[in-house]
Amino acid sequence: MLGKLKDNKGFTLIELFIVCVILGVLAQMAFTFVIDLRTRSYDVMALADGRNLITVVRNSYVTLEDIDYTSINGTYIGVKTTGGNDRLKVYTLSPGVMAVVTGGSESTGIPDTSFFEAYLYHVHGSYDPASVTGAGKREFYYLADETTDPPLYSLPPTF
């Protein structure tokens, strides 16, 4: 029996091949998981930016600031007044997050007359062929409507 153990020279080629295949399958599973996790984190980034933007919008409604939210300069939102004059930015989006502000999105400076509607998405976020803006990414819808009684604020559900 001891002689048999001394003659054992190592693993066969088939055994090494099977180990390599198993390691390859595990690596592929880990890679897929990491890519999915990264895509979801981009979606969460857009979701968080939208929630923070709604907070900024609500605060501007309370202080009656004159802001045109449709004026977007790159990642800066609200860089003009409703009259078209330059002003300091209201909010800066995170890198990769895009906003499509639609409708009469402005804070007019007059109580109970403001309306804000936006779709936010990340350029590397989840794929969604049915996106409203045509971006092809998962979009998050935000609404702040001061014209209704009581005012309506709509946020997307969290993950």
VODOZA-938266 format. One record per atom (N, C-alpha, C): residue number from 0; residue in three letters; x, y, z; atom name. Coordinates in steps of 0.1 Angstrom, whole numbers, always signed. Layout:
BEGIN
   n res     u     v     w atom
 NUM Ala     X     Y     Z   CA
...
END
This chain:
BEGIN
   n res     u     v     w atom
   0 Met    +8   -12    +0    N
   0 Met    +0    +0    +0   CA
   0 Met    +9   +13    +0    C
   1 Leu   +19   +13    +8    N
   1 Leu   +28   +24    +8   CA
   1 Leu   +35   +26    -6    C
   2 Gly   +37   +15   -13    N
   2 Gly   +43   +16   -26   CA
   2 Gly   +34   +23   -36    C
   3 Lys   +21   +21   -34    N
   3 Lys   +11   +27   -43   CA
   3 Lys   +11   +42   -42    C
   4 Leu   +12   +47   -29    N
   4 Leu   +12   +61   -27   CA
   4 Leu   +24   +68   -33    C
   5 Lys   +35   +61   -33    N
   5 Lys   +47   +67   -38   CA
   5 Lys   +47   +68   -53    C
   6 Asp   +39   +60   -60    N
   6 Asp   +38   +60   -74   CA
   6 Asp   +29   +71   -80    C
   7 Asn   +21   +77   -71    N
   7 Asn   +11   +87   -75   CA
   7 Asn   +19  +100   -78    C
   8 Lys   +18  +104   -91    N
   8 Lys   +26  +115   -96   CA
   8 Lys   +19  +128   -96    C
   9 Gly    +5  +129   -94    N
   9 Gly    -2  +141   -95   CA
   9 Gly   -16  +139  -101    C
  10 Phe   -23  +150  -105    N
  10 Phe   -36  +150  -110   CA
  10 Phe   -36  +146  -125    C
  11 Thr   -46  +140  -130    N
  11 Thr   -47  +137  -144   CA
  11 Thr   -52  +150  -151    C
  12 Leu   -50  +150  -164    N
  12 Leu   -55  +161  -172   CA
  12 Leu   -70  +164  -171    C
  13 Ile   -77  +153  -171    N
  13 Ile   -92  +154  -169   CA
  13 Ile   -96  +161  -156    C
  14 Glu   -89  +157  -145    N
  14 Glu   -92  +164  -132   CA
  14 Glu   -89  +178  -133    C
  15 Leu   -78  +182  -138    N
  15 Leu   -74  +196  -139   CA
  15 Leu   -84  +204  -148    C
  16 Phe   -88  +198  -159    N
  16 Phe   -98  +204  -168   CA
  16 Phe  -111  +206  -161    C
  17 Ile  -116  +197  -153    N
  17 Ile  -129  +198  -146   CA
  17 Ile  -128  +209  -136    C
  18 Val  -116  +210  -129    N
  18 Val  -115  +221  -119   CA
  18 Val  -115  +235  -126    C
  19 Cys  -108  +236  -137    N
  19 Cys  -109  +248  -145   CA
  19 Cys  -123  +252  -150    C
  20 Val  -130  +242  -154    N
  20 Val  -144  +245  -158   CA
  20 Val  -153  +250  -147    C
  21 Ile  -151  +243  -135    N
  21 Ile  -159  +248  -123   CA
  21 Ile  -155  +262  -119    C
  22 Leu  -142  +265  -119    N
  22 Leu  -138  +278  -116   CA
  22 Leu  -143  +289  -126    C
  23 Gly  -143  +285  -139    N
  23 Gly  -149  +294  -149   CA
  23 Gly  -163  +297  -147    C
  24 Val  -171  +287  -144    N
  24 Val  -185  +288  -141   CA
  24 Val  -187  +297  -129    C
  25 Leu  -180  +295  -118    N
  25 Leu  -181  +304  -106   CA
  25 Leu  -177  +318  -109    C
  26 Ala  -167  +320  -117    N
  26 Ala  -163  +334  -121   CA
  26 Ala  -173  +341  -129    C
  27 Gln  -179  +333  -138    N
  27 Gln  -190  +339  -146   CA
  27 Gln  -202  +343  -138    C
  28 Met  -206  +335  -128    N
  28 Met  -217  +338  -119   CA
  28 Met  -214  +351  -111    C
  29 Ala  -201  +352  -106    N
  29 Ala  -197  +363   -98   CA
  29 Ala  -197  +376  -107    C
  30 Phe  -192  +375  -119    N
  30 Phe  -192  +386  -128   CA
  30 Phe  -206  +391  -131    C
  31 Thr  -215  +382  -134    N
  31 Thr  -229  +386  -137   CA
  31 Thr  -235  +393  -125    C
  32 Phe  -233  +388  -113    N
  32 Phe  -238  +393  -101   CA
  32 Phe  -233  +408   -98    C
  33 Val  -220  +410  -101    N
  33 Val  -214  +423   -99   CA
  33 Val  -219  +433  -109    C
  34 Ile  -221  +429  -121    N
  34 Ile  -227  +438  -131   CA
  34 Ile  -241  +442  -128    C
  35 Asp  -249  +432  -123    N
  35 Asp  -263  +435  -119   CA
  35 Asp  -263  +444  -107    C
  36 Leu  -254  +442   -98    N
  36 Leu  -254  +450   -86   CA
  36 Leu  -250  +465   -89    C
  37 Arg  -240  +466   -99    N
  37 Arg  -236  +479  -103   CA
  37 Arg  -247  +487  -110    C
  38 Thr  -255  +480  -119    N
  38 Thr  -266  +486  -126   CA
  38 Thr  -277  +490  -116    C
  39 Arg  -279  +482  -106    N
  39 Arg  -289  +486   -96   CA
  39 Arg  -284  +498   -88    C
  40 Ser  -272  +499   -85    N
  40 Ser  -266  +511   -78   CA
  40 Ser  -268  +523   -86    C
  41 Tyr  -267  +523   -99    N
  41 Tyr  -269  +534  -108   CA
  41 Tyr  -284  +539  -107    C
  42 Asp  -293  +529  -107    N
  42 Asp  -307  +532  -105   CA
  42 Asp  -310  +539   -92    C
  43 Val  -304  +534   -81    N
  43 Val  -305  +540   -68   CA
  43 Val  -300  +554   -68    C
  44 Met  -289  +557   -75    N
  44 Met  -284  +570   -76   CA
  44 Met  -294  +580   -82    C
  45 Ala  -300  +575   -93    N
  45 Ala  -311  +584   -99   CA
  45 Ala  -323  +586   -90    C
  46 Leu  -326  +575   -83    N
  46 Leu  -337  +576   -74   CA
  46 Leu  -335  +586   -62    C
  47 Ala  -323  +585   -57    N
  47 Ala  -319  +594   -46   CA
  47 Ala  -318  +609   -51    C
  48 Asp  -313  +611   -63    N
  48 Asp  -312  +624   -68   CA
  48 Asp  -326  +630   -70    C
  49 Gly  -336  +622   -75    N
  49 Gly  -349  +627   -76   CA
  49 Gly  -356  +630   -63    C
  50 Arg  -354  +622   -53    N
  50 Arg  -360  +625   -40   CA
  50 Arg  -354  +638   -34    C
  51 Asn  -341  +640   -36    N
  51 Asn  -334  +653   -32   CA
  51 Asn  -339  +665   -40    C
  52 Leu  -341  +663   -53    N
  52 Leu  -346  +673   -61   CA
  52 Leu  -360  +677   -57    C
  53 Ile  -369  +668   -54    N
  53 Ile  -382  +671   -49   CA
  53 Ile  -382  +679   -36    C
  54 Thr  -373  +676   -27    N
  54 Thr  -371  +684   -15   CA
  54 Thr  -367  +698   -18    C
  55 Val  -358  +700   -28    N
  55 Val  -354  +714   -32   CA
  55 Val  -366  +721   -38    C
  56 Val  -374  +714   -46    N
  56 Val  -385  +720   -53   CA
  56 Val  -395  +725   -42    C
  57 Arg  -398  +716   -33    N
  57 Arg  -408  +719   -22   CA
  57 Arg  -403  +732   -14    C
  58 Asn  -390  +732   -11    N
  58 Asn  -385  +743    -4   CA
  58 Asn  -386  +756   -12    C
  59 Ser  -384  +755   -25    N
  59 Ser  -385  +768   -33   CA
  59 Ser  -400  +772   -34    C
  60 Tyr  -409  +763   -33    N
  60 Tyr  -423  +766   -33   CA
  60 Tyr  -427  +774   -20    C
  61 Val  -421  +769    -9    N
  61 Val  -423  +776    +4   CA
  61 Val  -417  +790    +4    C
  62 Thr  -405  +791    -1    N
  62 Thr  -399  +805    -1   CA
  62 Thr  -403  +813   -13    C
  63 Leu  -412  +808   -22    N
  63 Leu  -417  +815   -33   CA
  63 Leu  -406  +821   -42    C
  64 Glu  -396  +812   -45    N
  64 Glu  -385  +816   -54   CA
  64 Glu  -390  +815   -68    C
  65 Asp  -385  +824   -77    N
  65 Asp  -388  +824   -91   CA
  65 Asp  -378  +815   -99    C
  66 Ile  -381  +803  -102    N
  66 Ile  -372  +793  -108   CA
  66 Ile  -379  +786  -120    C
  67 Asp  -372  +786  -131    N
  67 Asp  -376  +778  -142   CA
  67 Asp  -369  +765  -142    C
  68 Tyr  -375  +754  -138    N
  68 Tyr  -368  +741  -136   CA
  68 Tyr  -365  +734  -149    C
  69 Thr  -372  +739  -160    N
  69 Thr  -369  +733  -173   CA
  69 Thr  -355  +738  -178    C
  70 Ser  -350  +749  -172    N
  70 Ser  -337  +753  -177   CA
  70 Ser  -326  +745  -170    C
  71 Ile  -320  +736  -178    N
  71 Ile  -310  +726  -174   CA
  71 Ile  -297  +729  -181    C
  72 Asn  -286  +731  -174    N
  72 Asn  -274  +733  -181   CA
  72 Asn  -264  +721  -177    C
  73 Gly  -264  +711  -185    N
  73 Gly  -256  +699  -181   CA
  73 Gly  -262  +692  -169    C
  74 Thr  -256  +692  -158    N
  74 Thr  -261  +686  -146   CA
  74 Thr  -267  +696  -136    C
  75 Tyr  -267  +709  -140    N
  75 Tyr  -273  +719  -132   CA
  75 Tyr  -288  +722  -135    C
  76 Ile  -296  +722  -125    N
  76 Ile  -311  +724  -127   CA
  76 Ile  -315  +737  -121    C
  77 Gly  -323  +744  -128    N
  77 Gly  -329  +757  -123   CA
  77 Gly  -319  +768  -124    C
  78 Val  -313  +770  -136    N
  78 Val  -302  +781  -138   CA
  78 Val  -308  +794  -143    C
  79 Lys  -321  +794  -145    N
  79 Lys  -328  +806  -150   CA
  79 Lys  -341  +809  -142    C
  80 Thr  -345  +821  -142    N
  80 Thr  -358  +825  -136   CA
  80 Thr  -369  +822  -147    C
  81 Thr  -382  +823  -143    N
  81 Thr  -392  +821  -153   CA
  81 Thr  -392  +832  -164    C
  82 Gly  -386  +843  -161    N
  82 Gly  -384  +854  -171   CA
  82 Gly  -373  +852  -180    C
  83 Gly  -364  +842  -178    N
  83 Gly  -353  +839  -186   CA
  83 Gly  -340  +845  -181    C
  84 Asn  -340  +851  -170    N
  84 Asn  -328  +857  -164   CA
  84 Asn  -319  +846  -157    C
  85 Asp  -306  +848  -158    N
  85 Asp  -297  +839  -151   CA
  85 Asp  -298  +839  -136    C
  86 Arg  -296  +828  -130    N
  86 Arg  -296  +827  -115   CA
  86 Arg  -287  +816  -111    C
  87 Leu  -284  +815   -98    N
  87 Leu  -276  +804   -93   CA
  87 Leu  -284  +791   -95    C
  88 Lys  -277  +780   -97    N
  88 Lys  -283  +767   -99   CA
  88 Lys  -290  +763   -86    C
  89 Val  -301  +756   -88    N
  89 Val  -309  +751   -76   CA
  89 Val  -304  +738   -72    C
  90 Tyr  -300  +729   -81    N
  90 Tyr  -296  +715   -78   CA
  90 Tyr  -286  +710   -88    C
  91 Thr  -277  +702   -83    N
  91 Thr  -267  +696   -92   CA
  91 Thr  -269  +681   -92    C
  92 Leu  -271  +675  -103    N
  92 Leu  -273  +660  -104   CA
  92 Leu  -260  +653  -102    C
  93 Ser  -261  +641   -98    N
  93 Ser  -249  +632   -96   CA
  93 Ser  -244  +629  -110    C
  94 Pro  -231  +625  -111    N
  94 Pro  -225  +621  -124   CA
  94 Pro  -233  +609  -131    C
  95 Gly  -237  +611  -143    N
  95 Gly  -244  +601  -150   CA
  95 Gly  -259  +602  -149    C
  96 Val  -264  +609  -140    N
  96 Val  -279  +610  -138   CA
  96 Val  -284  +621  -148    C
  97 Met  -294  +618  -155    N
  97 Met  -300  +628  -164   CA
  97 Met  -315  +631  -160    C
  98 Ala  -319  +643  -162    N
  98 Ala  -333  +647  -159   CA
  98 Ala  -340  +652  -171    C
  99 Val  -352  +648  -173    N
  99 Val  -361  +653  -183   CA
  99 Val  -372  +660  -176    C
 100 Val  -372  +673  -175    N
 100 Val  -383  +680  -169   CA
 100 Val  -393  +684  -179    C
 101 Thr  -406  +681  -177    N
 101 Thr  -416  +683  -187   CA
 101 Thr  -427  +692  -181    C
 102 Gly  -435  +697  -190    N
 102 Gly  -447  +705  -186   CA
 102 Gly  -443  +719  -181    C
 103 Gly  -453  +725  -175    N
 103 Gly  -451  +739  -170   CA
 103 Gly  -443  +738  -157    C
 104 Ser  -431  +734  -157    N
 104 Ser  -423  +731  -145   CA
 104 Ser  -416  +744  -141    C
 105 Glu  -423  +750  -132    N
 105 Glu  -417  +763  -127   CA
 105 Glu  -422  +766  -113    C
 106 Ser  -414  +774  -106    N
 106 Ser  -419  +780   -94   CA
 106 Ser  -421  +794   -97    C
 107 Thr  -433  +799   -97    N
 107 Thr  -437  +812  -102   CA
 107 Thr  -435  +823   -92    C
 108 Gly  -433  +820   -80    N
 108 Gly  -433  +830   -70   CA
 108 Gly  -447  +834   -64    C
 109 Ile  -457  +828   -70    N
 109 Ile  -471  +830   -65   CA
 109 Ile  -475  +818   -58    C
 110 Pro  -481  +819   -46    N
 110 Pro  -485  +807   -38   CA
 110 Pro  -495  +799   -45    C
 111 Asp  -494  +786   -44    N
 111 Asp  -503  +776   -49   CA
 111 Asp  -505  +776   -64    C
 112 Thr  -495  +780   -72    N
 112 Thr  -496  +780   -87   CA
 112 Thr  -485  +772   -93    C
 113 Ser  -476  +765   -85    N
 113 Ser  -465  +759   -91   CA
 113 Ser  -467  +744   -94    C
 114 Phe  -460  +740  -105    N
 114 Phe  -461  +726  -109   CA
 114 Phe  -447  +721  -114    C
 115 Phe  -444  +709  -110    N
 115 Phe  -431  +703  -113   CA
 115 Phe  -433  +689  -117    C
 116 Glu  -427  +685  -128    N
 116 Glu  -428  +671  -133   CA
 116 Glu  -415  +667  -139    C
 117 Ala  -409  +656  -135    N
 117 Ala  -396  +652  -141   CA
 117 Ala  -395  +637  -141    C
 118 Tyr  -387  +632  -151    N
 118 Tyr  -382  +618  -152   CA
 118 Tyr  -367  +618  -150    C
 119 Leu  -362  +610  -141    N
 119 Leu  -348  +609  -139   CA
 119 Leu  -343  +595  -142    C
 120 Tyr  -332  +594  -147    N
 120 Tyr  -326  +581  -150   CA
 120 Tyr  -311  +582  -150    C
 121 His  -304  +571  -150    N
 121 His  -289  +571  -150   CA
 121 His  -285  +565  -164    C
 122 Val  -275  +570  -170    N
 122 Val  -271  +566  -183   CA
 122 Val  -266  +552  -184    C
 123 His  -262  +546  -172    N
 123 His  -257  +532  -171   CA
 123 His  -267  +524  -163    C
 124 Gly  -279  +529  -161    N
 124 Gly  -289  +522  -153   CA
 124 Gly  -295  +510  -160    C
 125 Ser  -306  +504  -154    N
 125 Ser  -312  +493  -160   CA
 125 Ser  -319  +496  -173    C
 126 Tyr  -319  +486  -182    N
 126 Tyr  -325  +487  -195   CA
 126 Tyr  -340  +487  -194    C
 127 Asp  -347  +496  -201    N
 127 Asp  -361  +496  -201   CA
 127 Asp  -366  +501  -215    C
 128 Pro  -370  +492  -224    N
 128 Pro  -374  +496  -237   CA
 128 Pro  -387  +505  -237    C
 129 Ala  -395  +504  -226    N
 129 Ala  -407  +512  -226   CA
 129 Ala  -406  +525  -218    C
 130 Ser  -394  +531  -219    N
 130 Ser  -391  +543  -212   CA
 130 Ser  -399  +555  -218    C
 131 Val  -404  +564  -210    N
 131 Val  -413  +575  -215   CA
 131 Val  -405  +585  -223    C
 132 Thr  -393  +588  -219    N
 132 Thr  -385  +598  -226   CA
 132 Thr  -377  +592  -238    C
 133 Gly  -378  +579  -240    N
 133 Gly  -370  +573  -251   CA
 133 Gly  -356  +571  -248    C
 134 Ala  -352  +572  -235    N
 134 Ala  -338  +570  -232   CA
 134 Ala  -334  +555  -232    C
 135 Gly  -344  +546  -230    N
 135 Gly  -341  +532  -230   CA
 135 Gly  -336  +527  -216    C
 136 Lys  -337  +536  -206    N
 136 Lys  -332  +533  -193   CA
 136 Lys  -344  +533  -183    C
 137 Arg  -343  +527  -172    N
 137 Arg  -353  +527  -162   CA
 137 Arg  -355  +542  -156    C
 138 Glu  -366  +547  -158    N
 138 Glu  -369  +561  -154   CA
 138 Glu  -377  +562  -141    C
 139 Phe  -375  +572  -133    N
 139 Phe  -382  +574  -121   CA
 139 Phe  -390  +587  -122    C
 140 Tyr  -403  +587  -119    N
 140 Tyr  -412  +598  -122   CA
 140 Tyr  -414  +606  -108    C
 141 Tyr  -413  +619  -109    N
 141 Tyr  -415  +628   -98   CA
 141 Tyr  -425  +639  -101    C
 142 Leu  -433  +642   -92    N
 142 Leu  -444  +652   -94   CA
 142 Leu  -445  +660   -81    C
 143 Ala  -446  +673   -83    N
 143 Ala  -449  +683   -73   CA
 143 Ala  -459  +692   -78    C
 144 Asp  -472  +691   -74    N
 144 Asp  -483  +700   -79   CA
 144 Asp  -489  +708   -68    C
 145 Glu  -486  +721   -68    N
 145 Glu  -492  +730   -58   CA
 145 Glu  -505  +735   -62    C
 146 Thr  -510  +732   -74    N
 146 Thr  -523  +737   -78   CA
 146 Thr  -534  +730   -73    C
 147 Thr  -532  +718   -67    N
 147 Thr  -543  +709   -62   CA
 147 Thr  -545  +712   -47    C
 148 Asp  -556  +709   -42    N
 148 Asp  -558  +711   -28   CA
 148 Asp  -562  +697   -22    C
 149 Pro  -554  +691   -13    N
 149 Pro  -541  +695    -9   CA
 149 Pro  -530  +693   -20    C
 150 Pro  -519  +700   -18    N
 150 Pro  -508  +698   -28   CA
 150 Pro  -504  +683   -30    C
 151 Leu  -501  +680   -42    N
 151 Leu  -498  +666   -45   CA
 151 Leu  -483  +664   -48    C
 152 Tyr  -477  +655   -41    N
 152 Tyr  -463  +651   -42   CA
 152 Tyr  -462  +636   -45    C
 153 Ser  -456  +633   -56    N
 153 Ser  -455  +619   -60   CA
 153 Ser  -441  +615   -62    C
 154 Leu  -437  +604   -55    N
 154 Leu  -424  +598   -55   CA
 154 Leu  -425  +584   -59    C
 155 Pro  -415  +578   -66    N
 155 Pro  -415  +564   -70   CA
 155 Pro  -412  +556   -58    C
 156 Pro  -417  +543   -58    N
 156 Pro  -414  +534   -46   CA
 156 Pro  -399  +531   -46    C
 157 Thr  -394  +528   -34    N
 157 Thr  -380  +525   -33   CA
 157 Thr  -378  +510   -37    C
 158 Phe  -366  +506   -38    N
 158 Phe  -363  +492   -42   CA
 158 Phe  -366  +483   -30    C
END
